[in-house]
C-alpha cells in the first residue's frame, strides 16, 4: 500500500547517510551525485515506473491532506451491517463482514497495489455525477462460486490459478456487486439520497481509471468470512465524488440528529399498527343511589336521560374518542361514527 511504499522509499533514500555514519566508513567522504539524487528522489533512472523514493516521497505524501469524515465512518458501519444481511440471504450461508481499515491515499498508488487477477466494478453515483470503484479479490470470487454451487468446505487455502474469470464467475460477482451497491445507497439515505449504478466490470486495473493518479481517494477495506472461506472487498471513493456532501460528512455524529432510519420507522409503525386496543360503546351513564342498585331485580327497568336518536360514546381507556349512532348490520349491533374527537387527545392516551 502507499504507506509501505513510502517507508521503503525513505529507507532506501537514507541508506547512503547511514553507511556514511557507520564506524567503518570514512567521515570525510563526500556523497556522490547519484547518491544525492537518490536521496532527494531525483534519480529517475533508478526508479520503476510510477515509483517515488526518498525525500520526494515524503513531500509527496505530505501534500495528501486527509480530512476526517466522521459521518462517512458511520455510513460505512451501517453499510457493513446491511451488507452482511444481504450476503447471508443471497448465499444461505453464515457470512460475516467486518471493516479492516478506512484509509486515505492517492488513486495511482491504489491502482498499482491491486493484485492480478481481480474483479473491479466501476459504478456511478447518480446524485453526485461521479464515479467509484469496488474491487473483489480472487479468493472471494472462488469462495462465492463454491458456496453457491455447493462446493465442499475446506480449511485449505484456495489455489489462485491466475486464469481469466469465466462468464459464470463474472455474472455472479456482477450480481453481488449490484447487491452491495444497493446497500451502500441505503446506508447513505439517512444522511442524503444516494443511488449507485453499476457501470461495468474490469479485470485489468489499468482499464479502471476513474480518477487521475494524483487524486486523493478514500479506501474502505472489508474482510468477508464464510466459515472456512472468504476474501476481501475494497470500495474506493475519490474525494471529488464525495465533495457535494463534504459538509455533511464532516459533522460529528450525534445519534439523535442522524437523519431518520426509514426502515426502522416503518417496522415500528407496522408493529404498533398490529397492537390490540379495546373500544367500548357506551349507551349512556347515570348516577343512581346505592339503595336503588341493591333493589334491582330481573325485569327491572332503568330509565336513562338519553333520547333514542342521541349519539352514543365510543371510549378508549375511559376517554371518549368517537361519537356515533347505534344501529344494526346483519345480525350484529353496529355503531356509525359521526364525530371524531381531537386527534391529539387520542394520541395522548395511546388510541
Secondary structure, DSSP 8 states (H G I E B T S, - for coil): -HHHHHHHHHHHHHHHHHHHHSTTS-TT----HHHHHHHHT--GGGS-TT---HHHHHHHHHT------HHHHHHHHHHHHHHHHHHHHHHTS--EEEEEEEEEEEHHHHHHH--SSEEEEEEEETTTTEEEEEEEEHHHHHHHHHHHTT----SS----------HHHHHHHHHHHHHHHHHHHHHHHTTS---EEEEEEESSGGG---S-TT-EEEEEEEEEEETTEEEEEEEEEEHHHHGGGHHHHTS---GGGS---HHHHHHHHHHHHTS----EEE-------HHHHHT--TT-----S--TTS-EEEEETTEEEEEEEEEEETTEEEEEEEEE--HHHHHHTT-
